[in-house]
């Protein structure tokens, strides 16, 4: 079977697009050694029959790439954005906080602590970061006034330090779910 340069180019373009999509969704190709995921519950809230808002407690977990150094997750900075990437509440400073979450090494260790094989790892679940009450209220008001609330997000800049003392900073977004089920 003879393939033309055009067909080969299309196949390569398709393969590159497929790999780029997998890397974005599965975090397989990020250079960042750590990734923070929610553990069981999404970021969000519920509204009761009387209109009372209950913010869901969202446990998080640090996922570690195979071969990555261990370290400590030290803190975060939060910004809330709405559908068009503008601030959900203009002028709202979001929030920041300190953490001290131990990040395990991305390897199998022998009895002496030497790394014998690479493997993915993850931390214990941790809390300390939750959705802001005023953001939940603003989201409900926008929804009641016919606004779109499908793409409100919590942008978090995570701060970590690995066991060699190198700082790591990265931003992740979490969709705000209303209502949480």
N, C-alpha and C positions, 0 to 999 in steps of 0.2 A: 504494500500500500504506500503510495507516494503522497506526502503531505506538502502543500505549498507553504511558502513563508507566511502568507496571510493566515492560513489555518493554524500554523504553529504559534503565531503571534496571538491569535484569539484564545488558543488553549492556555498559553502562558498568562495572558491577561485574566482569564477566568480563574486559573489557579491562584494567582496573586490576590484577586478579590476574595476568593473563598478563604484563604489563609488570613487575610486582614480581618475578615468578619469573625472568624474563629478567635483570633487574638483579642479582638475587642470584647467579645462576649464571654470568653472563657479565661481571659487573662493569661494565656499561655505564652505570649510573646512580649510581655512588658519587661523592661529592664529593672523595674522596682522589685526588690526582694520580698516585700511584704504587701499584703492586700487585706483590707478589713471588710469582713462580711457580716451580715446580720445572722443571728443564730435563732432560728425558728420563726420569730415574729418580725414583720416589716416595721419600718418607721411609720407611725400613724396614730390615729385616734378614732374614737367612736362618739356619737352623739346619742344621748338617752332620750326617752320619750318626753321628758320634761325640758329638753334642750341643754342638759348638762353635758359638758365635754369631758371625756376621760382619755387622757393621753396614754397610749400603750407603752409599757416598759419594754425597751428593745435591747436584748442582749447582743453584744458584738463579739467577734472572735478574730484574732490575727491569723491569717493564713500565710505560710512561709514557703517560698520556692525551694525546690531541692537544691542543696548545696549552699544555701544562704547562711550567713552567720546569725547567731542568736542576738538578742539585744533587749532593749526596753522601749515600750511605747510610752512616750512621756507626756503627750498632750494633744490637743486639737483646737481648731478654730472653726466656727460654723458660720455659714451665710445661707439664708433662705432665699430661694428664687422661685418666681412664678413661671407661667407658660412661655413668656417671651424672653426669659433669662434676666429680666429686671428684678430688683429686690422686691420680695413679697411685701414688705412694709418698708417704704423708702426711709432711709436714715436709721433703720434698726441695725444695731451693731452685731446682731447674731449672738455669738457667745464664744467663750473659750474656757478651757479647763485643763487641769493637770491630771495626769494618770501615772501609774507605775505598774504597767502590765509586762510581765516577763514574756519575751518572745523566744521560743525554743529554736535550736539549730535545725537546719534542713538536712539532717543526716542521721544515720544510725551510728551510735557511739559504742565502742568496746568498753570493757571494765575500766580502762585507764583514761577514758574520755576522748580517745582519738576517733576521728570520723572514718568509718570503714565503708560506708555506702551512702549515696545521696538519696533523700526521700523528702516528700512534701511533709510539712508538719503544721500544727496549729496550736494556738494558745488556749488557755482556759477561757471560758466566757467571761465577759466583763460588762458592767453597766457604767453609769456615771454620765452618760450622754443621752439625752432624750429630746424629743420634739418640744419646742417652746410653746407654752400655752397661748400667748398672743398670736402666734402664727396659726395655730389651730382655729382660733376665733376668727381671724382674718379670712381663712380658707372657707369656713362655714358661711360667713357673710357674703363672700364672693359667690359661692354656690347658690345662696338664697336669692341673690340679685341677678341670677342667670349667667354668671361668669363661668368660664371653663376652669376647672380645677384638676384636670387630668394629668398635668405635667408639673406640679409644684414639687420642688426638690430641696433637699438639705445637702448643701455642698460642704464637705468637711476637708480641711487641710490637716492631715495627720502629721505628727512629729515623733520621730523615733531616733534612737541612737543604737548602733550595732555594738557588738562586744569589742571591736577595735577602736571605738570612739568616734566613728564617722556618723554624721548626721544624715538623716533621710527625711525628706518632706515630700508629700504628694497629696493630690486632691482626688477625692472620690465623691460621687453623687449618689444619693439615696432617694428614691421616689417616695413621696409622702402619700400614704394610703388612707383613704377615708371612704367607708369605715373599715377598720381592721377586722378580719374574720379569722 
